Amino acid sequence: MSNTESRFADTLEPLGTAVGGLLVLMGLGTLVGMPWATNGDLAASAVQILGVLATMGVGAGLIWLSRQTE
C-alpha cells in the first residue's frame, strides 16, 4: 500500500477538501473586493454579503464533513 492510499481512506476526501477550500477562498476574495462599494442599493449589498457568508459556510462545512473519520 502506498503512502497516498493509506493517507486517504475515503477517495473523495481530497476532492471535498479542495472544493470546500475553493469556496472559502472565493468568498474571501469577494469580500476583499468590497462589493458594497460599487453597488448603490443597500438592500442588494446586504443580500450579496449574506450570500457570500453562506457560501463560505458551505465551504467550511464541506471541509469539515470530508475530514470526518469514523
C-alpha positions as CSV (number, residue, x, y, z in Angstrom):
1,M,0.0,0.0,0.0
2,S,1.4,3.4,-1.0
3,N,1.5,6.4,1.2
4,T,-1.3,8.1,-0.8
5,E,-3.6,5.1,-0.4
6,S,-3.0,4.9,3.4
7,R,-3.5,8.7,3.9
8,F,-6.9,8.9,2.2
9,A,-9.2,6.2,3.4
10,D,-12.1,7.9,1.5
11,T,-11.3,8.5,-2.1
12,L,-13.5,11.7,-2.2
13,E,-11.8,13.3,0.8
14,P,-9.2,15.3,-1.2
15,L,-11.9,16.5,-3.6
16,G,-14.2,17.6,-0.8
17,T,-11.4,19.4,0.9
18,A,-10.2,21.1,-2.3
19,V,-13.7,22.2,-3.3
20,G,-14.5,23.5,0.2
21,G,-11.3,25.4,0.3
22,L,-12.0,26.9,-3.1
23,L,-15.5,28.1,-1.9
24,V,-13.9,29.7,1.2
25,L,-11.2,31.4,-0.8
26,M,-13.7,32.7,-3.4
27,G,-15.8,34.1,-0.6
28,L,-12.9,35.8,1.0
29,G,-11.9,37.3,-2.4
30,T,-15.4,38.6,-2.9
31,L,-15.4,40.3,0.5
32,V,-11.9,41.8,-0.1
33,G,-13.2,43.2,-3.4
34,M,-15.7,45.2,-1.4
35,P,-18.9,44.6,-3.4
36,W,-20.8,47.2,-1.4
37,A,-18.6,50.0,-2.7
38,T,-19.8,49.6,-6.3
39,N,-23.5,48.8,-5.7
40,G,-25.7,51.8,-4.9
41,D,-28.5,49.8,-3.3
42,L,-28.0,48.9,0.4
43,A,-30.5,46.0,0.4
44,A,-28.8,44.4,-2.6
45,S,-25.4,44.8,-1.0
46,A,-26.7,43.2,2.3
47,V,-28.2,40.2,0.3
48,Q,-24.9,39.8,-1.6
49,I,-22.8,39.8,1.6
50,L,-25.2,37.3,3.2
51,G,-24.8,35.1,0.1
52,V,-21.0,35.3,0.3
53,L,-21.1,34.4,4.0
54,A,-23.4,31.4,3.3
55,T,-21.0,30.3,0.5
56,M,-18.1,30.4,2.9
57,G,-20.2,28.5,5.5
58,V,-21.0,25.8,2.9
59,G,-17.3,25.5,2.0
60,A,-16.3,25.2,5.7
61,G,-19.0,22.6,6.2
62,L,-17.8,20.6,3.2
63,I,-14.2,20.7,4.5
64,W,-15.4,19.6,8.0
65,L,-17.6,16.8,6.5
66,S,-15.0,15.5,4.2
67,R,-12.4,15.4,7.0
68,Q,-14.6,13.4,9.4
69,T,-13.3,9.9,10.2
70,E,-15.2,7.3,12.0
